Amino acid sequence: MERMVTVLFVVAAIINFVPVVGVASAARLESMYSVTIGSPDLALMMRHRAVLLAIVGGLLFVAALRQDLRPAAAVAGFASMLSFLALAWGEPAANAALRKVAAVDIVGVVVLAAAVALDQR
C-alpha cells in the first residue's frame, strides 16, 4: 500500500512540476497555453506562476518519500489544482489548451485524493 501511495504522490508531483518549462521564456509559455503574452510584465507573472507550480510539485515529490510532509503537500496540491479548476470553470471562453490544463488538473485531483485516502489506511 505504501508503494502505491508513493507512486500516486509522484504522479501528482509530475502533473504540478511539468509547467516549470515555462520559466525559460515567454515564447515557451505562449506555446504551452496557446496565449499571447503581450508585455514583459505578464511574461514575468506567468514565469513566476511556473516557479510556484514547481514548488508545489517539488513538495509533492518530497512528500512521496516523507510521510510527515504529506498533509501539507496535499493541502498545497489541492489548493493549487482546485483553485485553477474553479477559475477555469468560471471562464467558459478559455481556449483548448487551458481546458486541457483543467482536464489534467482534474486527473491530478483524483490521483492526489486517492493517495491521501490510501495513506489514511
C-alpha positions in Angstrom: 0.0 0.0 0.0 2.8 2.4 0.9 4.4 1.9 -2.6 1.1 2.8 -4.2 0.8 6.0 -2.1 4.3 6.9 -3.1 3.6 6.4 -6.8 0.4 8.5 -6.6 2.2 11.3 -4.9 4.9 11.2 -7.6 2.3 11.3 -10.3 0.6 14.3 -8.7 4.1 15.9 -8.3 4.8 15.4 -12.0 1.5 17.0 -13.0 2.3 20.1 -11.0 6.0 20.2 -11.9 5.7 20.0 -15.7 4.8 23.7 -16.2 8.3 24.6 -14.9 9.5 24.6 -18.5 7.6 27.9 -18.9 10.3 29.6 -16.7 12.6 29.5 -19.8 10.7 32.1 -21.8 7.5 33.9 -22.7 7.6 32.1 -26.1 7.5 28.7 -24.3 4.6 29.9 -22.2 2.7 31.1 -25.3 3.2 27.7 -26.9 2.2 25.7 -23.8 -1.0 27.7 -23.1 -1.9 29.0 -26.6 -2.0 32.5 -25.4 -0.3 35.8 -26.4 1.8 37.3 -23.8 1.9 40.9 -24.9 4.1 42.5 -22.2 7.2 41.8 -20.2 5.1 42.3 -17.0 2.7 39.5 -18.0 5.6 37.3 -19.0 7.2 37.8 -15.6 4.0 36.9 -13.8 3.5 33.8 -15.9 7.1 32.7 -15.4 6.6 33.2 -11.7 3.4 31.0 -11.9 5.6 28.3 -13.4 8.0 28.6 -10.4 5.1 28.4 -8.0 3.8 25.2 -9.6 7.3 23.7 -9.5 7.4 24.4 -5.8 4.1 22.6 -5.3 5.4 19.8 -7.5 8.6 19.6 -5.5 6.8 19.5 -2.2 4.5 16.7 -3.5 7.6 14.8 -4.7 9.3 15.1 -1.3 6.1 14.1 0.4 6.1 10.9 -1.7 9.2 10.0 0.3 8.4 11.6 3.6 5.1 10.7 5.2 5.3 13.6 7.7 5.0 16.1 4.8 2.1 14.5 3.1 -0.7 16.5 4.8 0.9 19.9 4.0 1.8 18.7 0.4 -1.8 17.5 -0.1 -3.2 20.8 1.0 -0.8 22.7 -1.3 -1.6 20.4 -4.2 -5.4 20.5 -3.7 -5.3 24.3 -3.3 -3.3 24.8 -6.5 -5.3 22.5 -8.7 -8.8 23.2 -7.3 -8.2 26.9 -7.5 -7.3 26.7 -11.1 -10.3 24.5 -11.8 -12.6 27.0 -10.1 -11.2 29.8 -12.1 -11.4 27.9 -15.3 -14.9 26.8 -14.7 -15.9 30.4 -14.3 -14.3 31.3 -17.7 -16.2 29.5 -20.4 -14.2 31.3 -23.1 -10.9 29.6 -22.1 -9.0 28.2 -25.1 -8.5 24.5 -25.8 -5.0 24.5 -24.2 -6.3 25.9 -21.0 -9.2 23.4 -21.0 -6.6 20.7 -21.4 -4.7 22.1 -18.3 -8.0 21.9 -16.4 -8.6 18.3 -17.5 -5.1 17.4 -16.4 -5.8 19.1 -13.1 -8.9 17.0 -12.6 -6.7 13.9 -13.1 -4.3 15.4 -10.6 -7.0 16.0 -8.0 -8.3 12.4 -8.4 -4.7 11.0 -8.1 -4.0 13.1 -5.1 -7.3 12.2 -3.4 -6.5 8.5 -4.0 -3.1 9.0 -2.5 -4.5 10.7 0.6 -7.2 8.1 1.0 -4.8 5.2 0.8 -2.3 7.0 3.1 -5.1 7.3 5.8 -5.5 3.5 5.9 
